[in-house]
């Protein structure tokens, strides 16, 4: 196992201890400027991840949802979402996960997604395949939209971006059409259980790790315009690969 991956897995497991500990109590939160909630578990678990990685790689940089970036340029940049699905976490719903990715000179090379209550740990390194709880996973081989299953993010955000009519039109074409939200859509896609995931409004820490996992599982991951992800990406389209061009046509 690569030392980057080994350190990353150790970091998310240490974060899991913090997150699960708070999950057993009454969870208190504050609102950030964008009115999204943040808890002590978010902040402390991100601090644990950064501390763990810095012990091994003191010259690496960090871009975290809670800590942000320090403005410097780094060859290696770790991208962190300590709790993807904080609203679920607050409601004691099991659909939340820690996202950790590593970018080298602007290219994503490693992704880890750990959902402790669901007991799903997915991870991937570029060129080495994708795994769930140690077993390799592959995206589906569905090639036609009428046979496909599509998952989507917030409908309010589709409406805000002027993309709701396209989504509903696409929903009338596919076989299955649901919105589970957050990381879980991509866990299902990586394991070949669904075929398409679309989000109109997200940040790089929401999807960086998942993009590596999906691509190493055999899928394709871009923004909704078909561009590769960067630190500044604000949308996501992930598919099993066979359906990607068809979906891009619906939204462009």
Phi, psi and omega per residue, in radians:
X1 nan 2.311 3.120
X2 -1.031 2.534 -3.104
X3 -1.116 -0.568 3.063
X4 -1.071 -0.845 -3.127
X5 -1.127 -0.772 -3.140
X6 -1.025 -0.771 3.129
X7 -1.182 -0.715 3.122
X8 -1.082 -0.754 3.110
X9 -1.117 -0.701 3.094
X10 -1.094 -0.690 -3.122
X11 -1.147 -0.781 -3.104
X12 -1.239 -0.518 3.095
X13 -1.232 -0.635 3.050
X14 -1.166 -0.669 3.082
X15 -1.129 -0.637 3.128
X16 -1.005 -0.692 3.130
X17 -1.029 -0.763 3.121
X18 -1.129 -0.842 -3.050
X19 -1.120 -0.791 -3.120
X20 -1.198 -0.595 3.108
X21 -1.063 -0.810 3.112
X22 -1.232 -0.493 -3.108
X23 -1.103 -0.420 -3.108
X24 -1.464 -0.145 -3.116
X25 -1.969 3.119 2.985
X26 -1.190 2.174 -3.037
X27 -1.664 2.059 3.116
X28 -1.748 2.662 -3.080
X29 -2.581 2.849 2.969
X30 -2.147 2.932 3.125
X31 -1.806 2.356 3.052
X32 -1.407 2.994 -3.133
X33 -0.951 -0.535 3.113
X34 -1.496 0.152 3.101
X35 1.230 0.245 3.002
X36 -1.505 2.563 -3.075
X37 -1.376 2.644 3.023
X38 -2.439 2.422 -3.103
X39 -2.007 2.968 3.037
X40 -1.069 -0.589 3.136
X41 -1.095 -0.709 3.078
X42 -0.991 -0.915 -3.041
X43 -1.178 -0.811 -3.076
X44 -1.211 -0.668 3.136
X45 -1.196 -0.618 3.073
X46 -1.147 -0.711 3.091
X47 -1.063 -0.707 3.121
X48 -1.108 -0.743 3.130
X49 -1.080 -0.838 -3.125
X50 -1.087 -0.773 3.138
X51 -1.058 -0.777 -3.119
X52 -1.081 -0.773 -3.112
X53 -1.238 -0.687 -3.131
X54 -1.105 -0.521 3.101
X55 -1.055 -0.580 -3.126
X56 -1.686 -0.582 -3.032
X57 -2.342 1.324 -3.041
X58 -1.160 -0.296 -3.110
X59 -1.684 0.103 3.136
X60 -1.499 2.724 3.102
X61 -1.804 2.978 -3.076
X62 -2.442 2.401 2.989
X63 -2.194 1.797 -3.097
X64 -1.984 2.653 3.100
X65 -1.040 -0.648 -3.087
X66 -1.633 -0.533 -3.060
X67 -1.760 -0.329 -3.107
X68 1.064 -3.054 -3.071
X69 -1.759 2.635 -3.076
X70 -1.496 0.042 3.085
X71 1.620 -0.217 3.128
X72 -1.465 2.861 3.063
X73 -1.755 2.367 -3.106
X74 -2.258 2.533 3.009
X75 -1.140 -0.757 3.118
X76 -1.988 2.193 -3.126
X77 -2.230 2.101 3.080
X78 -1.562 2.310 -3.109
X79 -1.983 2.187 -2.922
X80 -2.229 2.267 2.840
X81 -2.126 1.773 -3.004
X82 -1.094 -0.683 3.046
X83 -2.366 1.737 3.024
X84 -1.463 1.937 -3.034
X85 1.880 0.716 -3.102
X86 -1.062 -0.638 3.122
X87 -1.101 -0.670 3.055
X88 -1.132 -0.752 3.135
X89 -1.007 -0.754 3.142
X90 -1.099 -0.574 -3.128
X91 -1.515 0.049 -3.078
X92 1.111 0.486 3.003
X93 -1.479 2.556 -3.030
X94 -1.394 0.004 -3.014
X95 -1.575 1.277 3.035
X96 -2.565 2.704 -3.085
X97 -2.706 2.727 3.009
X98 -1.594 2.269 3.128
X99 -1.936 2.242 3.115
X100 -2.424 2.160 3.134
X101 -2.253 2.751 3.064
X102 -2.162 2.244 3.110
X103 -1.985 2.291 3.078
X104 -2.000 2.044 -3.133
X105 0.849 0.764 3.076
X106 1.511 -0.050 -3.127
X107 -1.933 2.239 3.119
X108 -1.294 2.200 -3.042
X109 -2.157 -0.153 -3.093
X110 -2.673 2.471 3.091
X111 -2.513 2.408 3.093
X112 -2.314 2.328 3.081
X113 -2.326 1.980 -3.037
X114 -2.043 2.001 3.102
X115 -1.881 1.641 -2.948
X116 -1.141 -0.692 -3.101
X117 -1.271 -0.632 3.078
X118 -1.364 -0.208 -3.113
X119 1.008 0.822 3.060
X120 -2.142 2.025 3.070
X121 -2.037 1.870 3.104
X122 -1.850 2.482 3.114
X123 -2.709 2.765 -3.138
X124 -2.792 2.535 2.948
X125 -2.037 2.531 -3.109
X126 -0.995 2.221 3.104
X127 1.434 0.087 -3.055
X128 -2.182 0.190 3.097
X129 1.476 3.018 -3.123
X130 -2.106 2.589 -3.022
X131 -2.418 2.550 3.006
X132 -2.172 2.031 -3.104
X133 0.906 0.679 3.066
X134 1.529 -0.128 -3.139
X135 -1.862 2.407 -3.087
X136 -1.190 2.564 -3.135
X137 -2.199 2.684 -3.138
X138 -2.405 2.546 3.044
X139 -1.270 2.928 -3.048
X140 -1.275 3.034 3.104
X141 -2.041 0.341 3.100
X142 -1.138 2.300 -3.051
X143 -2.047 -0.107 -3.105
X144 -2.128 2.408 -3.124
X145 -1.026 -0.727 -3.138
X146 -1.088 -0.316 3.106
X147 -1.725 -0.035 -2.969
X148 -1.579 2.824 3.097
X149 -2.103 2.177 -3.025
X150 -2.024 2.343 3.035
X151 -2.045 2.574 -3.063
X152 -2.391 2.875 3.078
X153 -1.534 -2.681 -3.046
X154 -1.049 2.194 3.089
X155 -1.147 -0.596 3.109
X156 -1.032 -0.641 -3.126
X157 -1.306 -0.583 3.030
X158 -1.075 -0.760 3.134
X159 -1.123 -0.761 -3.132
X160 -1.061 -0.619 -3.116
X161 -1.521 0.006 -3.131
X162 1.263 0.485 -3.078
X163 -2.019 0.107 -3.034
X164 -1.183 -0.699 -3.118
X165 -1.111 -0.667 3.097
X166 -1.144 -0.709 3.132
X167 -1.106 -0.775 -3.129
X168 -1.154 -0.656 3.081
X169 -1.089 -0.768 3.093
X170 -1.123 -0.659 3.130
X171 -1.083 -0.521 3.099
X172 -1.328 -0.198 -3.103
X173 -1.659 -0.639 -3.024
X174 -1.464 2.917 -3.130
X175 -1.355 -0.744 -3.130
X176 -2.185 2.500 -2.990
X177 -2.610 1.762 -3.049
X178 -2.458 2.838 3.067
X179 -2.229 1.681 3.082
X180 -1.491 -0.639 3.048
X181 1.582 2.729 3.020
X182 0.977 -2.625 -3.012
X183 -1.088 -0.511 -2.940
X184 -1.103 -0.581 3.050
X185 -0.912 -0.781 -3.041
X186 -1.334 -0.553 3.028
X187 -1.047 -0.767 3.127
X188 -1.137 -0.701 3.125
X189 -1.121 -0.797 -3.114
X190 -1.073 -0.531 -3.104
X191 -1.593 0.121 3.072
X192 1.342 0.283 -3.092
X193 -1.554 -0.439 2.995
X194 -2.341 3.064 -2.947
X195 -2.129 -0.366 -3.046
X196 -2.511 2.424 3.008
X197 -2.344 2.339 -3.131
X198 -2.329 2.340 3.005
X199 -2.352 2.321 -3.106
X200 -1.594 -0.323 -3.034
X201 -2.536 1.809 3.131
X202 -2.629 2.923 3.089
X203 -1.902 2.844 -3.063
X204 -1.056 -0.603 -3.131
X205 -1.221 -0.316 3.078
X206 -1.254 -0.515 -2.935
X207 -2.263 -0.118 -3.055
X208 -1.008 -0.929 -3.130
X209 -1.091 -0.729 -3.090
X210 -1.156 -0.557 3.136
X211 -1.133 -0.689 3.103
X212 -1.138 -0.768 -3.124
X213 -1.078 -0.826 -3.124
X214 -1.087 -0.785 -3.106
X215 -1.177 -0.656 3.106
X216 -1.271 -0.343 3.055
X217 -1.455 -0.069 3.091
X218 1.932 -0.003 -3.103
X219 -1.624 -3.001 3.110
X220 -2.205 2.448 -3.095
X221 -2.401 2.074 3.110
X222 -2.437 -3.101 2.895
X223 -1.442 -3.113 -3.049
X224 -1.270 -0.143 3.053
X225 -1.699 -0.040 3.127
X226 1.630 0.150 -3.121
X227 -1.542 2.638 3.046
X228 -1.122 2.635 -3.123
X229 -1.231 2.500 3.011
X230 -2.315 3.128 3.080
X231 -1.028 -0.403 -3.022
X232 -1.794 0.098 3.140
X233 -1.091 2.498 -3.100
X234 -2.282 0.211 3.059
X235 -2.613 2.942 -3.090
X236 -2.577 2.384 2.981
X237 -2.326 2.070 3.130
X238 -2.192 2.352 3.126
X239 -2.472 3.067 3.047
X240 -1.287 -0.015 3.130
X241 1.784 -0.768 -3.106
X242 -1.165 -0.501 -2.992
X243 -1.826 0.023 -2.961
X244 -1.091 -0.830 -3.108
X245 -1.120 -0.655 3.116
X246 -1.072 -0.733 -3.121
X247 -1.229 -0.709 3.101
X248 -1.010 -0.660 3.132
X249 -1.097 -0.598 3.137
X250 -1.138 -0.605 -3.008
X251 -1.820 -0.048 -3.137
X252 -2.359 nan nan
